[in-house]
């Protein structure tokens, strides 16, 4: 991207447009998480056993993953305005399919379609990254990610409240209606974005996840951390629904959804992490946040006996996850803005894999060992993420030490 193009792109990111992008990202990511506080209600309605109910959320994550691989890279070749509008409209179709599903298989397929369309979230992030100047990129990504965090939180709260009033299927009627409105808003508000159209390049972009993982050490480390990070995240939000609606607390969906409000602190963390990454502190923020993530599971493990400790753990975990997430996106896009869609899409493949693994793994673990087992599972994922960051830090410090020694030796000679 030339300096003139970058200037023009930056001028397009007005406050109003940035707000719309954040709203679109927030509502679209909500599609993936509406079901989490409703798992017990959905399972009872469609006759799905507890040990298998995690696949309801995992199927939407699987669809999301397919969208990341096949749809998000298209944003590097076409007008992202059109791509965003079409995917948002397609999410309305997926939401209607969920509403009409009457069997286990039909429900999983419908959630998969909804997840596929909802991968538009990362096209929105890529548009933001590509259209921002280097000194604003982290802050703008942080703003859009704050919208995503808001969607994560409000999805659970709104889904629980609507379910108590009209049943769980009405949640997806609401999602479909919102998607239609947002699709029209995107077409009217986001500027046209000319982009090259090259059929051969599409397959190159689709394969970028393999190429980046093999060749780019920064991407490789960040992708692995993200996979483990969101596996831990998925364990909390899918497992917590089973805890709160089960015998330990017997809470209705509306109350279960309110626990998502504890994650509001993640909005502040996303914004602060973006600003810190703009100042070159992304690695430091990651280390501190992963330590906090691991510590949060000690608090969360007390959730079977105390809701106060559970809420405190949610706040710490959400803040840590969003801080690492924004730092990672800022680091991997820096210097390669023209390929933002392919890079972000490839990175989010690991996000989706981690989320699906966490959601699918926690149900049988919870069924066998309760909330204590789920907490151990979440902590293991967090510990592995911290270990990856620590090994990468040691590798980088070793490389820097060798460079310094070679410079000193050359100077001595």
C-alpha positions as a printed NumPy array, in Angstrom:
array([[  0.   ,   0.   ,   0.   ],
       [  1.457,   3.387,  -1.027],
       [  1.713,   6.339,   1.335],
       [ -1.033,   8.147,  -0.625],
       [ -3.329,   5.153,  -0.364],
       [ -2.612,   4.836,   3.332],
       [ -3.415,   8.515,   3.894],
       [ -6.694,   8.192,   2.03 ],
       [ -7.58 ,   5.046,   3.922],
       [ -6.81 ,   6.691,   7.225],
       [ -9.06 ,   9.645,   6.341],
       [-11.948,   7.21 ,   5.836],
       [-11.769,   6.021,   9.443],
       [-13.912,   8.743,  10.958],
       [-15.345,   8.328,  14.442],
       [-18.75 ,   7.544,  12.992],
       [-17.376,   4.866,  10.683],
       [-15.231,   3.382,  13.452],
       [-18.345,   3.198,  15.652],
       [-20.286,   1.389,  12.908],
       [-17.44 ,  -1.093,  12.417],
       [-17.385,  -1.771,  16.156],
       [-21.176,  -2.267,  16.226],
       [-21.119,  -4.637,  13.245],
       [-18.265,  -6.642,  14.76 ],
       [-20.043,  -6.786,  18.116],
       [-23.372,  -7.991,  16.755],
       [-21.828, -10.51 ,  14.379],
       [-19.624, -12.119,  17.024],
       [-22.72 , -12.337,  19.237],
       [-24.077, -14.973,  16.861],
       [-21.364, -17.361,  18.051],
       [-22.061, -16.826,  21.741],
       [-25.831, -16.437,  22.091],
       [-26.081, -20.167,  22.684],
       [-23.67 , -20.426,  25.622],
       [-26.07 , -19.485,  28.461],
       [-28.824, -21.466,  26.725],
       [-27.081, -24.833,  26.468],
       [-29.204, -26.531,  29.102],
       [-32.442, -25.149,  27.593],
       [-31.433, -26.063,  24.018],
       [-30.371, -29.555,  25.084],
       [-33.689, -30.195,  26.814],
       [-35.692, -28.893,  23.83 ],
       [-33.818, -30.844,  21.138],
       [-33.055, -33.853,  23.385],
       [-29.239, -33.552,  23.433],
       [-27.38 , -35.23 ,  26.357],
       [-25.136, -33.114,  28.604],
       [-21.928, -34.796,  27.407],
       [-22.7  , -33.767,  23.807],
       [-24.216, -30.316,  24.316],
       [-20.833, -28.601,  23.901],
       [-20.967, -29.453,  20.209],
       [-23.735, -26.879,  19.744],
       [-21.248, -24.075,  20.392],
       [-18.374, -25.992,  18.77 ],
       [-20.334, -26.347,  15.497],
       [-20.686, -22.579,  15.172],
       [-16.957, -22.26 ,  15.855],
       [-16.278, -24.858,  13.158],
       [-18.336, -22.848,  10.674],
       [-16.505, -19.732,  11.785],
       [-13.185, -21.486,  11.118],
       [-14.245, -22.451,   7.584],
       [-15.249, -18.841,   6.965],
       [-11.871, -17.629,   8.175],
       [-10.089, -19.886,   5.697],
       [-12.363, -19.49 ,   2.666],
       [-14.125, -16.11 ,   3.02 ],
       [-11.964, -13.655,   4.965],
       [ -9.011, -13.813,   2.49 ],
       [-11.388, -12.616,  -0.249],
       [-11.169,  -9.201,   1.431],
       [ -7.679,  -8.731,  -0.036],
       [ -9.113,  -9.02 ,  -3.561],
       [-12.535,  -7.35 ,  -3.57 ],
       [-14.284,  -4.323,  -2.144],
       [-14.561,  -5.189,   1.559],
       [-17.71 ,  -3.061,   1.772],
       [-19.588,  -5.529,  -0.446],
       [-18.068,  -8.574,   1.231],
       [-19.024,  -7.323,   4.689],
       [-22.595,  -6.495,   3.625],
       [-23.12 ,  -9.886,   1.959],
       [-21.785, -11.865,   4.928],
       [-23.849,  -9.872,   7.412],
       [-26.957, -10.575,   5.327],
       [-26.014, -14.258,   5.115],
       [-25.864, -14.429,   8.917],
       [-29.604, -13.609,   8.903],
       [-30.154, -16.765,   6.845],
       [-28.125, -18.802,   9.326],
       [-30.043, -17.377,  12.282],
       [-33.361, -18.279,  10.617],
       [-32.063, -21.828,  10.07 ],
       [-31.303, -22.138,  13.795],
       [-34.809, -20.92 ,  14.599],
       [-36.394, -23.601,  12.419],
       [-34.107, -26.527,  13.396],
       [-35.998, -29.426,  14.992],
       [-33.32 , -32.141,  15.265],
       [-29.795, -32.468,  16.63 ],
       [-28.279, -32.745,  13.135],
       [-30.283, -29.841,  11.717],
       [-29.341, -27.683,  14.702],
       [-25.606, -28.372,  14.327],
       [-25.77 , -27.646,  10.594],
       [-27.683, -24.401,  11.181],
       [-25.172, -23.236,  13.792],
       [-22.392, -24.085,  11.352],
       [-23.967, -21.853,   8.676],
       [-24.396, -19.051,  11.197],
       [-20.752, -19.356,  12.237],
       [-19.607, -19.36 ,   8.605],
       [-21.366, -16.073,   7.888],
       [-20.286, -14.528,  11.197],
       [-16.609, -14.813,  10.261],
       [-17.258, -11.373,   8.752],
       [-16.02 , -10.05 ,  12.12 ],
       [-12.453, -10.589,  10.967],
       [-13.067,  -8.885,   7.627],
       [-14.158,  -5.878,   9.679],
       [-10.96 ,  -6.078,  11.765],
       [ -8.857,  -6.427,   8.612],
       [-10.559,  -3.397,   7.043],
       [ -9.783,  -1.403,  10.18 ],
       [ -6.148,  -2.534,  10.253],
       [ -5.558,  -1.845,   6.551],
       [ -7.226,   1.579,   6.707],
       [ -5.315,   2.88 ,   9.743],
       [ -1.93 ,   4.567,   9.929],
       [  0.779,   2.817,  11.999],
       [  0.426,   5.216,  14.936],
       [ -3.364,   4.651,  15.064],
       [ -3.621,   0.986,  14.123],
       [ -3.47 ,  -0.507,  17.593],
       [ -5.913,   2.057,  18.977],
       [ -8.399,   1.535,  16.125],
       [ -8.147,  -2.259,  16.34 ],
       [ -8.651,  -1.881,  20.083],
       [-11.826,   0.14 ,  19.473],
       [-13.272,  -2.478,  17.11 ],
       [-12.196,  -5.239,  19.487],
       [-14.023,  -3.368,  22.257],
       [-17.112,  -3.775,  20.095],
       [-16.344,  -7.481,  19.828],
       [-15.959,  -7.753,  23.616],
       [-19.253,  -5.906,  24.062],
       [-20.87 ,  -8.413,  21.707],
       [-19.45 , -11.321,  23.67 ],
       [-20.826,  -9.901,  26.897],
       [-24.204,  -8.636,  25.726],
       [-24.817, -11.808,  23.691],
       [-25.108, -13.838,  26.864],
       [-27.116, -11.196,  28.714],
       [-29.53 , -10.504,  25.849],
       [-29.92 , -14.2  ,  25.011],
       [-30.752, -15.077,  28.604],
       [-33.303, -12.257,  28.942],
       [-35.055, -12.94 ,  25.639],
       [-35.166, -16.671,  26.387],
       [-36.895, -16.081,  29.71 ],
       [-39.543, -14.016,  27.919],
       [-40.157, -15.833,  24.628],
       [-37.998, -18.974,  24.495],
       [-34.518, -19.623,  23.145],
       [-35.514, -19.667,  19.459],
       [-36.667, -16.043,  19.641],
       [-33.039, -15.045,  20.269],
       [-32.194, -16.001,  16.708],
       [-35.217, -14.185,  15.282],
       [-33.74 , -11.091,  16.929],
       [-30.298, -11.879,  15.471],
       [-31.727, -12.194,  11.952],
       [-33.56 ,  -8.85 ,  12.179],
       [-30.446,  -7.027,  13.423],
       [-28.352,  -8.539,  10.627],
       [-30.688,  -7.19 ,   7.928],
       [-30.499,  -3.667,   9.373],
       [-26.712,  -3.74 ,   9.723],
       [-26.228,  -5.041,   6.186],
       [-28.064,  -2.012,   4.807],
       [-26.106,   0.329,   7.094],
       [-22.806,  -1.089,   5.816],
       [-23.779,  -0.51 ,   2.192],
       [-24.773,   3.081,   2.926],
       [-21.863,   4.063,   5.188],
       [-18.605,   2.285,   4.348],
       [-16.821,   3.928,   1.381],
       [-16.242,   1.944,  -1.788],
       [-12.842,   0.268,  -1.715],
       [-11.285,  -0.573,  -5.097],
       [ -9.151,  -3.703,  -4.928],
       [ -7.478,  -6.029,  -7.45 ],
       [ -9.422,  -9.116,  -8.462],
       [ -7.102, -12.025,  -9.195],
       [ -8.533, -15.556,  -9.184],
       [ -5.116, -17.191,  -8.788],
       [ -4.29 , -15.029,  -5.798],
       [ -7.327, -16.308,  -3.936],
       [ -5.843, -19.774,  -3.534],
       [ -2.582, -18.23 ,  -2.458],
       [ -4.47 , -16.25 ,   0.183],
       [ -6.398, -19.32 ,   1.324],
       [ -3.138, -21.195,   1.833],
       [ -1.63 , -18.266,   3.745],
       [ -2.369, -19.918,   7.1  ],
       [  0.062, -22.711,   6.2  ],
       [  2.657, -20.36 ,   4.7  ],
       [  2.57 , -17.914,   7.604],
       [  2.728, -20.668,  10.195],
       [  5.748, -22.222,   8.516],
       [  7.716, -19.097,   7.623],
       [  6.788, -16.298,  10.011],
       [  8.013, -16.88 ,  13.592],
       [  6.043, -13.938,  15.042],
       [  2.828, -15.209,  13.475],
       [  3.571, -18.79 ,  14.511],
       [  4.072, -17.918,  18.169],
       [  1.08 , -15.58 ,  18.311],
       [ -1.173, -18.119,  16.588],
       [ -0.248, -20.867,  19.048],
       [ -0.742, -18.563,  22.038],
       [ -4.126, -17.529,  20.641],
       [ -5.282, -21.118,  20.16 ],
       [ -4.484, -21.965,  23.783],
       [ -5.804, -18.604,  25.02 ],
       [ -9.242, -19.093,  23.49 ],
       [ -9.386, -22.747,  24.46 ],
       [ -9.151, -21.504,  28.057],
       [-11.757, -18.823,  27.251],
       [-14.111, -21.42 ,  25.738],
       [-13.792, -23.647,  28.803],
       [-15.017, -20.8  ,  31.007],
       [-17.993, -19.623,  29.005],
       [-19.345, -23.027,  27.971],
       [-18.568, -24.701,  31.298],
       [-19.955, -21.838,  33.362],
       [-23.368, -22.244,  31.746],
       [-23.444, -25.871,  32.874],
       [-22.335, -24.859,  36.383],
       [-24.843, -22.059,  36.89 ],
       [-27.864, -23.802,  35.365],
       [-27.043, -27.14 ,  37.024],
       [-27.665, -28.463,  40.553],
       [-25.017, -26.232,  42.167],
       [-26.991, -23.011,  41.538],
       [-30.124, -23.799,  39.426],
       [-30.202, -20.333,  37.823],
       [-32.506, -19.502,  34.875],
       [-30.989, -18.414,  31.508],
       [-31.735, -14.741,  32.169],
       [-29.618, -14.741,  35.311],
       [-26.878, -16.873,  33.727],
       [-26.623, -14.329,  30.915],
       [-26.113, -11.485,  33.389],
       [-22.809, -13.011,  34.455],
       [-21.448, -11.884,  31.106],
       [-21.584,  -8.304,  32.368],
       [-18.62 ,  -9.137,  34.597],
       [-16.551,  -9.228,  31.415],
       [-17.104,  -5.521,  30.718],
       [-13.606,  -4.906,  32.049],
       [-12.393,  -6.618,  28.877],
       [-13.48 ,  -3.549,  26.883],
       [-11.08 ,  -1.348,  28.817],
       [ -8.338,  -3.961,  28.53 ],
       [ -8.727,  -4.137,  24.73 ],
       [ -8.446,  -0.364,  24.361],
       [ -5.453,  -0.085,  26.693],
       [ -3.672,  -3.019,  25.073],
       [ -4.048,  -1.453,  21.629],
       [ -2.512,   1.816,  22.829],
       [  0.317,  -0.102,  24.54 ],
       [  1.038,  -2.033,  21.328],
       [  1.297,   1.279,  19.438],
       [  4.103,   2.187,  21.881],
       [  5.931,  -1.119,  21.36 ],
       [  4.851,  -2.78 ,  24.602],
       [  2.887,  -5.654,  23.059],
       [  5.236,  -8.405,  24.256],
       [  5.274,  -7.101,  27.82 ],
       [  1.479,  -6.812,  27.94 ],
       [  1.2  , -10.405,  26.712],
       [  3.387, -11.789,  29.493],
       [  1.588,  -9.968,  32.297],
       [ -1.813, -10.899,  30.862],
       [ -1.028, -14.608,  30.549],
       [  0.112, -14.719,  34.171],
       [ -3.205, -13.062,  35.116],
       [ -5.095, -15.593,  32.972],
       [ -3.517, -18.494,  34.825],
       [ -4.202, -16.88 ,  38.192],
       [ -7.841, -16.262,  37.287],
       [ -8.515, -20.006,  37.259],
       [ -7.577, -20.266,  40.93 ],
       [-10.395, -17.836,  41.647],
       [-12.799, -19.383,  39.143],
       [-12.334, -22.841,  40.69 ],
       [-14.217, -21.55 ,  43.746],
       [-17.327, -20.953,  41.635],
       [-19.12 , -24.014,  42.977],
       [-19.195, -22.376,  46.432],
       [-19.078, -18.63 ,  45.815],
       [-20.56 , -16.515,  43.024],
       [-18.457, -13.536,  44.158],
       [-15.231, -15.403,  43.477],
       [-16.647, -16.597,  40.16 ],
       [-17.442, -13.021,  39.076],
       [-13.983, -11.817,  40.115],
       [-12.392, -14.595,  38.075],
       [-14.495, -13.737,  35.026],
       [-13.341, -10.118,  35.182],
       [ -9.663, -11.056,  35.337],
       [ -9.909, -13.739,  32.654],
       [-11.779, -11.553,  30.146],
       [ -9.381,  -8.639,  30.64 ],
       [ -6.366, -10.903,  30.16 ],
       [ -7.765, -12.58 ,  27.049],
       [ -8.66 ,  -9.325,  25.3  ],
       [ -5.316,  -7.692,  26.143],
       [ -3.38 , -10.584,  24.585],
       [ -5.752, -10.751,  21.602],
       [ -5.394,  -7.078,  20.629],
       [ -1.615,  -7.1  ,  21.166],
       [ -1.283, -10.141,  18.91 ],
       [ -3.37 ,  -8.672,  16.068],
       [ -1.402,  -5.424,  16.146],
       [  1.944,  -7.235,  16.062],
       [  1.163,  -9.601,  13.192],
       [ -0.324,  -6.95 ,  10.874],
       [  2.432,  -4.373,  11.407],
       [  4.324,  -3.848,   8.142],
       [  1.971,  -5.957,   6.018],
       [ -1.219,  -3.882,   5.915],
       [ -1.95 ,  -4.718,   2.257],
       [ -2.442,  -8.387,   3.252],
       [ -4.414,  -7.653,   6.418],
       [ -7.375,  -9.879,   5.491],
       [ -5.224, -12.937,   4.813],
       [ -3.129, -12.401,   7.941],
       [ -6.043, -11.719,  10.29 ],
       [ -8.064, -14.557,   8.756],
       [ -5.164, -16.983,   9.17 ],
       [ -4.565, -15.86 ,  12.743],
       [ -8.232, -16.255,  13.621],
       [ -8.212, -19.842,  12.366],
       [ -6.254, -20.627,  15.515],
       [ -8.713, -18.555,  17.592],
       [-11.593, -20.581,  16.226],
       [ -9.8  , -23.903,  16.709],
       [ -9.039, -23.01 ,  20.31 ],
       [-12.593, -21.863,  21.042],
       [-14.059, -25.024,  19.503],
       [-11.667, -27.283,  21.428],
       [-12.456, -25.519,  24.702],
       [-16.227, -25.666,  24.162],
       [-16.218, -29.317,  23.079],
       [-13.761, -30.52 ,  25.736],
       [-15.382, -28.915,  28.774],
       [-18.748, -30.704,  28.504],
       [-17.472, -34.28 ,  29.013],
       [-14.941, -33.078,  31.613],
       [-17.696, -31.272,  33.525],
       [-19.955, -34.306,  33.235],
       [-17.236, -36.521,  34.743],
       [-15.488, -34.278,  37.283],
       [-17.68 , -31.212,  37.723],
       [-16.528, -27.618,  37.898],
       [-13.225, -28.561,  39.55 ],
       [-12.276, -30.636,  36.526],
       [-13.339, -27.848,  34.169],
       [-11.208, -25.363,  36.115],
       [ -8.16 , -27.615,  35.893],
       [ -8.726, -27.934,  32.138],
       [ -8.916, -24.141,  31.708],
       [ -5.791, -23.643,  33.826],
       [ -3.841, -26.197,  31.767],
       [ -4.608, -24.301,  28.558],
       [ -3.537, -21.035,  30.235],
       [ -0.303, -22.579,  31.512],
       [  0.564, -23.902,  28.067],
       [ -0.008, -20.436,  26.541],
       [  2.295, -18.873,  29.141],
       [  4.93 , -21.54 ,  28.432],
       [  4.849, -20.743,  24.699],
       [  5.312, -17.037,  25.422],
       [  8.15 , -17.77 ,  27.87 ],
       [ 10.031, -19.999,  25.426],
       [  9.683, -17.397,  22.681],
       [ 10.94 , -14.68 ,  25.022],
       [ 13.965, -16.81 ,  25.945],
       [ 14.64 , -17.459,  22.253],
       [ 14.511, -13.765,  21.397],
       [ 16.737, -12.805,  24.312],
       [ 19.246, -15.482,  23.286],
       [ 19.293, -14.154,  19.724],
       [ 19.827, -10.594,  20.977],
       [ 22.69 , -11.737,  23.261],
       [ 24.396, -13.53 ,  20.367],
       [ 24.051, -10.432,  18.208],
       [ 25.612,  -8.241,  20.898],
       [ 28.533, -10.675,  21.319],
       [ 29.177, -10.757,  17.592],
       [ 29.181,  -6.952,  17.428],
       [ 31.644,  -6.752,  20.319],
       [ 33.896,  -9.35 ,  18.719],
       [ 33.857,  -7.508,  15.419],
       [ 34.712,  -4.25 ,  17.202],
       [ 37.584,  -5.909,  19.094],
       [ 39.069,  -7.2  ,  15.876]])
